[in-house]
Amino acid sequence: MADTYKTREERRLAEQAKKRNKRKRPRSFFKKLFIVFLLLSFFSAVAVASTGYAFIKDVPEINPEQLQDPLSSKFFDKDGTFLHEYGKEQRTKITYDQIPKVLEHAIIATEDSRFYTHQGIDVKRTAKAIMANITGGFGSQGGSTITQQVIKNSFLSPEKTVKRKVQEWYLAYELEQQYTKHEILAMYVNKINLGNRSYGVAAAAKNYYGMEVKDLGKLTLPQAAMIAGLTQSPNNYDPTKKENIESATKRRNIVLTLMNMHGYISKKEMADAKKVPVTQGLVQEKDQNGMPYQAFLDAAVREVESKLKNVDISEDGLQIHLTLDPKAQQLADSIMSGRLVSYPNDRFQTAFTFMDSKTGEIRAIGSGRNEYKTTFRGHNLVTTLKRQPGSTFKPIFDYGPAIEYLKWSTYHQIVDAPYKYSTGDPIRNAYKNYRGKMSIRDALVESRNIPALKTLESVGLKKAKTFSEGLGIHYPGGNVYESYSIGSNSVSPLELAGAYGAFANKGIYTEPHFVSKVVMPDGKVIDFTPKSKRVMQDYTAYMVTDMLRGVINADNGTGKMAAVAGADIAGKTGTTNFDENVIRKFGYPEDGTSDSWFSGYSTRYTMTVWTGYAKNGPGNYMNKADTKISHTIFKTMMQNYAGSERFAQPASVEKIRNELYIKGVKRDMVPPAPKPKAKPKKGVSKKKESKHKASAAKGKKPAKTKSKGKAKGKKKD
């Protein structure tokens, strides 16, 4: 009995212990979880601290000189010779006391509304930016205070990384400990890029409104709001550019709204200021004093800014090494000025690219005349002009692909006869006649449209697009059409030069570029040289080149005026006509020309020239003589650089009589052997033979001689 009780008692105690253990287990679990959390927090804190230390251990020291003076950028030519320093001549420093209150309020309301209350970092704004960056990717939104912007513009690289942002926070806090708010604000307003060649608010007031430092107090509310709004995107909100007036107005009005929201102006003041035209009070734009080769430097800066995001050449202290040849550029400038080439009137425009075919390095450009002459940070026809290339596109979209993909010879036959696009619309030759069966060589030399379309149809649009895109041609909409066979698409002089450069360089394409390298302030070198790539076989490049020689040298060639004595030149002409509605509207003649192109090359250099008018208007058309000006410009430039080297026939090409074939490919047809020249008959003197030929040439019956038979006259082409 005792044993039974003991057993039961033990069982009861065991059950109670089990229940107690069950009740204790959750507490034990959470206790362990809490300990794990503490450990993870500790190690995370250590990791964060270690990472933070790693980020700031190499942070630059705050240098008072860098806080005050932005670093100017320097330009060098292709040989490393210094050309120009950009930035320092554009700044006028002022103190805090010289900042008008209306401008101070506009800047603070727009850039950093809690400037006077934070310690360099706006925690609330930063938190919002962090959340935006988590959802949109790092760098998608900034939360920089005025203090942080001073740090960023003075000491740090423009890259958007976590490390750079941590360094920015750290230095912003340090800056706030060493300088007053007024001193920091003065640093900011003296550093910022405000467009129109203005760095700092004093320079902006002068360049936009003609105000000296002593006149800053005269800035009106709309003017102050306009200047404050420029900080976000100076080039896009610069109201001196006609294309920016709408966006500049919207941006200024946003600043006025923010000023009202933060209590700096009343609703009435805001409404009245918004009614003022953004262009009111603007002074006429002045030339960039002392800057050489403005068009080239402008194109170079566009290239740098497209490849290096968030850089400001006015204050980042870059060393920009250009591909520019100063002597070639000086010659180009003389051509543009009218000293070496005559133009029909002051409205007549031209834009051209002169390029090293092997490297893709631009040596010189011509970009607009008179009203459209390129100014630094202005319009640039070489890079922005988009016009129909006409027949200059035929080697790129028709005959080049036909040789590359279909293995055609230069003697491949096509019938030049009345024809239509697949839509049913007729296509016509420029001369409105037909040659019947002819070789693609003659079709290209004579610039016939119908054979070009038939060639494209044989190649197919897809392959033609692939081939031309390999040569750097862009199709913004992605689609291509049959009419591109005769150049109805749009290209820039830069694109066309790059494409022709590939033919000149044995089928190897290198993207045209204005900059070879950029050296950052810390000594880091960024190479801007594009990688070269083979885009066609060497036989395609040479066979197209040989056909294009005929455009210059053949009796029936359309580009004979571009010939350079002693030089091996290949090239193609191109013209476009006006729409019938434009002809009626402005009273242009039926044969008036809209655009005239010449694109050609020697063994070393490629040049593409466009001529025409910037916009349609009374008298703004080219006659037949005007269309030859593009040829003259090409010749004037090339005769100084073409040299005497000849294009070498590659081993992949064989020549039969005057036509070229791809070695190893079955020949479709070969040209007939030339008929032997008739020999003078015995008893006919040279004098009589000459008289005989002259009579035949005039259509007269040649006089009979005592010899048997008649001398045969030459057959005309």
C-alpha positions in Angstrom: 0.0 0.0 0.0 2.8 2.4 0.9 4.5 1.5 -2.4 1.4 2.3 -4.3 1.0 5.7 -2.5 4.5 6.5 -3.1 4.1 5.7 -6.7 1.0 7.8 -7.0 2.6 10.7 -5.1 5.7 10.6 -7.3 3.5 10.6 -10.3 1.5 13.6 -9.0 4.7 15.5 -8.3 6.1 14.7 -11.7 2.9 16.0 -13.3 3.1 19.2 -11.3 6.8 19.6 -12.3 5.8 19.1 -15.9 3.1 21.8 -15.7 5.6 24.2 -14.1 8.1 23.5 -16.9 5.4 24.1 -19.5 4.6 27.5 -17.9 8.3 28.4 -17.7 9.1 27.5 -21.3 7.6 30.6 -22.9 9.4 32.9 -20.5 12.6 31.0 -21.2 12.1 31.3 -24.9 11.5 35.0 -24.9 14.4 35.5 -22.6 16.6 33.7 -25.0 15.1 35.7 -27.9 15.7 38.9 -26.1 19.3 38.0 -25.5 19.7 37.1 -29.2 18.2 40.5 -30.1 20.6 42.3 -27.8 23.5 40.4 -29.3 22.3 41.2 -32.8 21.8 44.8 -31.9 25.2 45.0 -30.4 26.9 43.4 -33.4 24.8 45.5 -35.8 25.9 48.6 -33.9 29.5 47.4 -34.0 29.1 46.7 -37.8 27.5 50.1 -38.4 30.1 51.8 -36.3 32.8 50.0 -38.1 31.3 50.8 -41.5 30.8 54.4 -40.5 34.4 54.6 -39.3 35.5 53.0 -42.6 33.5 55.6 -44.5 34.9 58.6 -42.6 38.4 57.6 -41.9 39.6 59.0 -45.2 37.2 62.0 -45.2 38.9 65.1 -46.4 39.6 67.9 -44.0 37.7 71.1 -44.2 39.9 73.5 -46.1 38.9 77.2 -45.8 40.3 78.0 -49.3 38.1 75.3 -50.9 35.1 76.6 -49.1 35.6 80.1 -50.6 37.0 79.3 -54.1 35.4 76.7 -56.4 37.9 74.9 -58.7 38.0 76.0 -62.3 38.2 73.4 -65.0 40.9 73.4 -67.7 40.8 72.5 -71.3 43.7 71.0 -73.3 44.0 70.2 -77.1 44.9 66.8 -78.6 48.6 67.3 -77.9 48.0 68.3 -74.2 48.6 72.0 -74.8 46.6 74.2 -72.5 43.7 76.1 -74.2 41.4 77.7 -71.6 40.4 77.8 -68.0 36.7 77.9 -67.4 35.1 79.1 -64.2 37.2 81.7 -62.4 36.3 84.7 -64.6 32.6 84.1 -64.0 32.4 84.7 -60.2 31.7 87.8 -58.1 31.9 87.2 -54.3 29.6 88.9 -51.8 29.2 88.8 -48.1 26.1 87.9 -46.2 25.2 91.5 -45.6 25.1 92.1 -49.3 22.5 89.4 -49.9 19.1 91.0 -50.4 16.5 89.7 -48.0 14.1 88.8 -50.8 16.7 86.6 -52.4 17.7 85.0 -49.1 14.1 84.2 -48.4 13.6 82.8 -51.9 16.7 80.5 -51.6 15.9 79.2 -48.1 12.2 78.6 -49.0 13.3 76.6 -52.0 16.5 74.8 -50.9 16.4 74.4 -47.1 13.4 75.7 -45.2 14.8 74.6 -41.8 18.3 76.0 -42.5 18.4 78.2 -39.4 17.2 75.4 -37.0 19.2 72.2 -38.0 22.8 71.3 -37.3 23.8 70.7 -40.9 21.5 67.7 -41.4 17.8 68.0 -41.7 16.7 64.8 -40.0 13.1 64.9 -41.2 14.0 65.7 -44.8 16.8 63.0 -44.7 14.4 60.4 -43.4 12.0 61.1 -46.3 14.9 60.9 -48.8 16.0 57.6 -47.3 12.6 56.1 -47.7 12.4 57.3 -51.3 15.8 55.8 -52.0 14.8 52.5 -50.5 11.8 52.3 -52.8 13.3 54.0 -55.9 17.0 53.0 -55.6 19.8 54.9 -54.0 20.3 58.3 -55.5 16.7 58.6 -56.7 16.0 61.5 -54.3 18.2 63.9 -52.4 17.8 65.4 -48.9 20.7 67.7 -48.9 20.7 70.9 -46.9 22.4 74.1 -47.9 25.3 73.1 -45.6 25.5 69.7 -47.3 25.5 71.3 -50.7 28.4 73.5 -49.7 30.3 70.4 -48.6 29.4 68.5 -51.7 30.5 71.4 -54.0 33.8 71.9 -52.1 35.3 68.6 -51.1 33.5 65.5 -52.4 33.2 63.7 -55.7 29.8 63.9 -57.5 29.2 60.1 -57.3 26.0 58.9 -55.6 27.1 56.3 -53.1 26.4 55.5 -49.4 30.0 56.3 -48.5 29.9 59.7 -50.1 26.6 60.5 -48.4 27.9 59.5 -45.0 31.0 61.6 -45.5 28.7 64.5 -46.5 26.7 64.2 -43.3 29.8 64.1 -41.2 31.5 67.1 -42.8 28.2 69.1 -42.8 28.0 68.7 -39.0 31.7 69.7 -38.7 31.1 72.7 -40.8 28.2 73.9 -38.6 30.5 73.7 -35.6 33.2 75.9 -37.2 31.2 78.5 -39.0 28.0 80.6 -38.4 24.8 80.2 -40.5 25.4 83.5 -42.2 28.9 82.5 -43.2 27.7 79.2 -44.6 24.9 80.9 -46.5 27.4 83.3 -48.0 29.6 80.4 -49.1 26.5 78.8 -50.8 25.4 81.8 -52.7 28.9 82.4 -54.0 29.3 78.9 -55.3 26.1 77.8 -57.0 25.8 77.4 -60.7 22.9 79.6 -62.0 23.3 79.2 -65.7 24.0 81.9 -68.4 27.7 81.6 -67.4 26.8 82.7 -63.8 28.4 81.2 -60.7 27.0 82.9 -57.6 24.0 85.2 -57.2 26.0 88.3 -57.9 27.1 87.1 -61.3 23.6 85.9 -62.0 22.1 89.3 -61.1 24.6 90.9 -63.5 24.3 88.4 -66.4 20.5 88.2 -66.3 19.5 91.7 -65.1 22.6 93.9 -65.7 22.9 94.6 -61.9 26.2 95.3 -60.2 26.8 94.3 -56.6 25.8 97.7 -55.4 22.4 97.3 -57.2 21.5 93.9 -55.7 19.0 95.6 -53.4 17.0 96.5 -56.5 16.1 92.9 -57.3 12.4 92.5 -57.4 10.5 89.5 -56.0 9.9 87.9 -59.4 13.6 88.3 -60.3 14.8 86.9 -56.9 12.4 83.9 -57.3 13.7 83.3 -60.9 17.3 83.2 -59.7 16.5 81.0 -56.7 14.7 78.5 -59.0 17.8 78.1 -61.3 19.7 76.0 -58.7 17.8 72.8 -59.6 18.6 72.8 -63.3 20.4 76.0 -64.6 20.5 75.0 -68.3 16.8 74.0 -68.4 15.5 77.0 -66.5 17.7 79.7 -68.0 15.0 82.2 -69.4 17.4 83.8 -71.9 16.9 80.7 -74.0 13.6 80.9 -76.0 13.0 77.2 -75.6 13.2 77.5 -71.8 10.7 80.4 -71.2 7.7 78.1 -70.3 9.7 75.8 -68.0 11.5 78.9 -66.4 8.1 80.5 -65.7 6.8 77.3 -64.1 9.9 76.9 -61.9 9.8 80.6 -60.8 6.2 80.2 -59.8 7.0 77.1 -57.8 9.5 79.2 -55.8 6.9 81.9 -55.2 4.5 79.3 -53.9 7.1 78.0 -51.5 7.9 81.5 -50.3 4.2 82.0 -49.5 3.9 78.6 -47.9 6.8 79.3 -45.5 5.4 82.8 -44.6 7.9 85.0 -46.5 5.3 86.6 -48.8 1.5 87.1 -48.8 -0.9 85.5 -51.2 -1.4 88.8 -53.0 2.4 89.3 -53.4 2.7 85.8 -54.8 -0.2 86.3 -57.2 1.1 89.7 -58.4 4.6 88.3 -58.9 3.3 85.3 -60.9 1.7 87.7 -63.4 5.1 89.2 -64.3 6.7 87.7 -67.5 9.8 85.7 -66.6 11.7 87.6 -69.4 10.9 91.0 -68.0 14.1 92.9 -67.2 16.5 90.4 -68.9 19.5 92.0 -70.6 20.8 90.9 -74.0 23.1 87.9 -73.9 26.8 88.7 -74.1 29.5 86.8 -75.9 31.8 84.5 -73.8 34.8 86.7 -73.4 38.1 85.1 -74.1 36.9 81.6 -74.8 38.4 80.1 -77.9 36.7 77.5 -80.1 33.3 77.9 -78.3 31.4 75.5 -80.5 34.0 72.7 -79.9 34.2 73.3 -76.2 30.4 73.4 -75.9 30.2 70.0 -77.7 33.0 68.6 -75.4 31.2 69.8 -72.2 28.0 68.2 -73.4 29.9 64.9 -73.9 31.5 65.1 -70.4 28.1 65.8 -68.7 26.4 63.0 -70.6 29.0 60.5 -69.4 29.8 61.8 -65.9 26.6 62.5 -64.1 26.4 65.3 -61.5 29.6 67.1 -62.5 29.8 70.8 -62.8 32.7 71.9 -64.9 32.6 75.4 -63.5 33.6 74.3 -60.0 34.7 70.7 -60.0 38.3 71.4 -61.1 38.4 68.9 -64.1 41.2 68.7 -66.6 39.4 68.0 -69.9 41.6 66.7 -72.7 40.0 67.4 -76.1 40.5 65.8 -79.5 40.8 69.3 -81.0 43.4 70.2 -83.6 43.7 74.0 -83.2 45.0 74.5 -86.8 42.2 72.5 -88.3 39.7 74.4 -86.2 41.1 77.8 -87.2 40.7 76.7 -90.8 37.1 75.6 -90.1 36.4 79.0 -88.5 37.7 80.8 -91.6 35.4 78.7 -93.7 32.4 79.5 -91.5 33.2 83.3 -91.5 33.0 83.5 -95.3 36.7 84.4 -95.8 37.4 81.2 -97.7 33.9 80.2 -99.0 31.2 82.5 -100.4 27.7 82.2 -99.1 24.5 83.5 -100.9 23.3 85.6 -97.9 23.7 85.9 -94.1 20.8 83.5 -93.4 22.5 80.6 -95.2 23.7 78.0 -92.7 26.2 75.2 -92.6 27.4 72.6 -90.1 30.2 70.2 -90.6 32.3 67.6 -88.7 36.0 66.9 -89.5 37.1 63.6 -88.0 40.1 61.2 -87.8 38.6 58.1 -89.4 40.8 55.6 -87.5 40.2 57.0 -84.0 36.8 58.7 -84.3 38.4 61.8 -82.8 36.8 65.0 -83.9 39.5 67.5 -85.0 37.3 70.4 -85.9 33.7 71.5 -86.4 31.7 74.2 -88.1 28.5 75.0 -86.3 26.2 77.7 -87.6 26.7 81.2 -89.0 25.6 84.7 -87.8 22.4 84.2 -85.8 22.9 80.5 -85.4 26.6 80.6 -84.7 27.3 78.4 -81.7 28.0 80.0 -78.4 29.2 78.2 -75.3 26.2 76.7 -73.5 24.0 77.7 -76.5 22.6 75.8 -79.5 25.1 73.6 -81.4 24.1 72.6 -84.9 26.7 69.9 -85.2 25.2 67.9 -82.3 21.6 68.9 -82.4 20.7 69.5 -86.1 18.6 66.7 -87.5 17.9 66.8 -91.2 17.1 64.3 -94.0 20.4 63.1 -95.5 19.1 62.4 -99.0 21.3 60.2 -101.2 24.2 60.3 -98.7 22.3 57.6 -96.9 22.4 55.1 -99.9 25.8 53.6 -99.1 24.6 53.1 -95.4 21.1 51.7 -95.9 21.2 50.2 -99.4 24.5 49.3 -101.1 26.6 48.6 -98.1 24.1 46.0 -96.7 23.7 44.5 -100.2 27.5 43.8 -100.5 27.7 42.7 -96.9 24.8 40.3 -96.7 24.0 39.4 -100.4 27.6 39.4 -101.5 26.8 41.5 -104.6 29.6 42.7 -106.9 29.9 46.3 -107.9 28.6 45.2 -111.4 25.4 43.6 -110.0 22.6 44.6 -112.4 19.4 46.4 -111.5 16.7 47.7 -113.9 16.1 51.5 -113.6 12.5 51.8 -114.8 9.2 53.2 -113.5 8.6 51.8 -110.1 6.4 52.2 -106.9 6.8 51.7 -103.2 4.9 48.8 -101.6 2.2 51.4 -100.7 1.6 52.1 -104.4 3.2 55.6 -104.3 5.5 56.2 -107.2 9.3 56.8 -106.7 11.1 58.9 -109.2 14.7 59.7 -110.1 16.0 63.2 -109.6 16.4 63.6 -113.4 13.0 62.0 -114.2 14.5 59.7 -116.7 15.4 56.0 -116.7 18.5 54.1 -117.7 17.2 50.6 -118.0 19.6 47.8 -116.9 22.6 49.3 -115.1 25.2 48.3 -112.5 24.9 49.3 -108.8 28.1 51.2 -109.3 26.6 53.5 -111.9 23.4 53.7 -110.0 25.2 55.0 -106.9 27.5 57.3 -108.9 24.6 58.9 -110.7 22.5 58.9 -107.5 19.5 57.1 -109.0 16.6 56.5 -106.6 14.8 53.5 -108.2 17.8 51.2 -108.1 18.4 52.2 -104.5 14.9 51.2 -103.5 15.1 47.9 -105.4 18.5 47.2 -103.6 16.9 47.8 -100.2 14.0 45.5 -101.1 16.5 42.7 -101.9 18.3 43.3 -98.6 15.3 43.7 -96.4 14.5 46.4 -93.9 15.6 44.4 -90.9 19.1 43.8 -92.2 19.4 47.3 -93.5 18.5 48.6 -90.0 21.0 46.3 -88.3 23.8 47.3 -90.7 23.2 51.1 -90.3 22.8 50.9 -86.5 26.2 49.3 -86.4 27.5 52.4 -88.1 26.1 54.6 -85.3 22.8 55.6 -86.9 19.9 56.0 -84.5 16.2 55.5 -85.1 14.4 57.2 -82.1 11.1 55.5 -82.9 12.7 52.2 -83.6 11.0 51.8 -87.0 12.5 52.0 -90.5 10.7 52.5 -93.8 11.2 52.0 -97.5 11.7 55.7 -98.1 14.9 55.6 -96.0 16.5 54.0 -99.1 16.7 57.5 -100.4 17.4 59.2 -97.1 14.0 60.4 -95.8 15.0 59.8 -92.2 16.9 62.4 -90.0 20.5 62.4 -89.0 23.1 64.8 -87.6 26.4 65.7 -89.2 28.0 63.9 -86.3 26.2 60.6 -87.0 26.8 60.7 -90.7 30.5 61.4 -90.3 30.8 58.4 -87.9 29.1 56.1 -90.4 31.3 57.2 -93.4 34.3 56.9 -91.1 33.7 53.2 -90.9 33.9 52.8 -94.7 37.2 54.8 -94.6 38.6 52.6 -91.8 38.2 49.3 -93.5 34.9 48.4 -91.8 35.9 49.4 -88.3 33.6 51.8 -86.5 34.7 54.2 -83.7 32.1 56.5 -82.2 32.9 60.2 -83.0 34.0 62.0 -79.8 35.3 65.3 -78.6 37.0 64.3 -75.4 39.9 61.8 -75.0 40.1 61.8 -71.2 39.1 63.7 -68.0 41.4 64.0 -65.0 39.5 64.5 -61.7 40.9 66.8 -58.9 42.1 63.7 -57.0 44.2 62.6 -60.0 41.8 59.8 -61.2 41.9 59.5 -65.0 38.7 58.7 -66.8 39.2 57.4 -70.3 36.7 58.7 -72.8 38.0 56.8 -75.8 35.2 54.5 -77.2 36.0 50.9 -78.1 36.4 50.3 -81.9 34.4 47.5 -83.4 34.2 45.8 -86.8 30.8 46.5 -88.3 31.4 45.1 -91.8 33.8 43.0 -93.7 36.8 44.7 -95.3 35.5 43.8 -98.8 32.3 45.7 -98.1 34.2 48.8 -96.9 36.5 48.8 -99.9 33.9 48.0 -102.6 31.7 50.8 -101.3 34.7 53.1 -101.2 35.6 52.2 -104.8 32.1 53.0 -106.0 32.2 56.3 -104.1 35.4 57.3 -105.8 33.4 57.4 -109.0 31.1 60.1 -107.5 34.2 62.3 -107.4 36.1 61.2 -110.5 33.7 59.7 -113.1 32.3 61.9 -115.9 28.8 61.1 -114.7 29.6 61.7 -111.0 27.5 64.1 -108.9 30.4 65.3 -106.7 33.2 66.3 -109.1 33.5 69.7 -107.4 34.7 68.0 -104.2 37.7 66.5 -105.9 41.1 67.2 -104.3 44.1 67.2 -106.6 46.5 64.3 -105.9 44.2 62.8 -103.2 42.3 59.6 -103.2 38.8 60.8 -102.2 35.5 58.9 -101.9 32.3 60.6 -101.1 28.6 61.0 -101.8 26.3 64.0 -102.5 22.8 64.3 -101.1 19.9 66.8 -101.6 16.3 67.0 -100.3 13.3 68.8 -101.7 10.5 70.8 -100.1 7.0 69.5 -99.4 4.5 70.8 -101.9 2.7 72.7 -99.2 5.9 74.6 -98.3 6.5 75.4 -101.9 3.1 76.9 -102.3 3.3 78.8 -99.0 6.6 80.5 -99.6 6.5 80.6 -103.4 9.6 78.4 -103.8 10.5 77.2 -107.3 9.7 73.5 -108.0 13.4 72.6 -108.2 14.3 74.6 -105.0 16.4 72.5 -102.6 16.0 72.3 -98.8 19.1 70.5 -97.7 22.4 69.8 -99.5 25.0 67.3 -98.0 28.4 66.1 -98.9 30.0 63.3 -96.9 33.4 61.9 -97.9 36.8 60.8 -96.8 40.4 60.2 -97.6 42.4 57.4 -96.1 42.9 59.4 -92.9 40.1 61.9 -92.5 36.3 61.9 -92.8 34.2 65.0 -93.3 30.4 65.5 -93.4 29.0 68.9 -94.5 25.4 70.1 -94.3 24.1 73.3 -95.9 20.7 74.9 -96.0 18.5 77.2 -93.9 17.6 76.9 -90.3 13.9 77.4 -91.0 11.6 77.9 -93.9 10.8 81.4 -94.9 10.7 83.8 -97.9 13.8 83.2 -100.1 15.1 80.4 -97.8 15.8 77.8 -100.5 18.8 76.7 -102.5 19.2 76.9 -106.2 21.4 74.5 -108.2 24.6 76.6 -107.6 23.9 76.8 -103.8 23.8 73.0 -103.5 27.4 72.9 -104.6 28.6 74.9 -101.6 28.8 71.8 -99.4 31.2 70.3 -102.0 33.3 73.4 -101.9 33.5 73.4 -98.1 34.6 69.8 -98.2 37.3 70.5 -100.8 38.6 73.6 -98.9 39.1 71.7 -95.7 40.3 68.4 -97.2 42.9 69.9 -99.6 44.9 70.8 -96.5 44.7 67.3 -94.9 43.9 64.6 -97.4 47.4 63.6 -98.3 48.3 61.3 -101.2 47.9 57.9 -99.7 45.6 55.6 -101.6 43.0 53.1 -100.4 44.5 49.6 -100.6 42.5 46.8 -102.1 42.2 43.9 -99.5 43.0 40.3 -100.4 39.3 39.5 -100.0 38.5 41.5 -103.2 39.3 40.7 -106.8 39.1 43.0 -109.7 37.8 42.1 -113.2 38.3 45.0 -115.6 36.9 47.9 -113.6 34.5 46.0 -111.4 35.0 44.4 -107.9 34.0 41.0 -106.7 34.3 39.2 -103.4 36.9 36.5 -103.7 35.5 33.0 -103.6 31.9 34.1 -104.3 30.2 33.0 -107.5 30.1 35.8 -110.0 26.7 36.9 -111.1 27.9 38.8 -114.2 31.1 40.3 -115.5 31.5 43.4 -117.6 32.2 42.8 -121.3 35.7 43.2 -122.6 36.3 46.7 -124.1 36.3 46.8 -127.8 39.8 47.3 -129.2 40.5 50.8 -130.6 40.6 51.1 -134.3 44.1 51.5 -135.7 44.8 54.0 -138.5 44.8 52.5 -141.9 47.9 52.5 -144.0 48.2 55.5 -146.2 46.2 57.8 -143.8 48.3 60.5 -142.3 47.8 61.6 -138.6 46.5 64.9 -139.9 43.9 63.2 -142.0 43.0 60.8 -139.2 42.4 63.8 -136.8 40.3 65.5 -139.4 38.3 62.3 -139.9 37.6 62.0 -136.2 36.6 65.7 -135.9 34.1 65.3 -138.8 32.7 62.2 -137.2 32.3 64.0 -133.9 30.3 66.8 -135.6 28.0 64.2 -137.3 29.4 64.8 -140.7 30.2 62.1 -143.1 34.0 61.5 -143.0 35.9 62.1 -146.2 36.8 59.0 -148.1 40.4 57.9 -148.3 42.3 55.7 -150.6 42.7 53.1 -147.9 40.1 50.3 -147.5 37.5 50.6 -144.7 36.7 53.5 -142.3 38.1 54.5 -139.0 35.7 53.9 -136.2 34.7 56.7 -133.9 34.7 56.4 -130.0 31.5 55.4 -128.3 30.1 58.0 -125.9 28.9 57.1 -122.4 
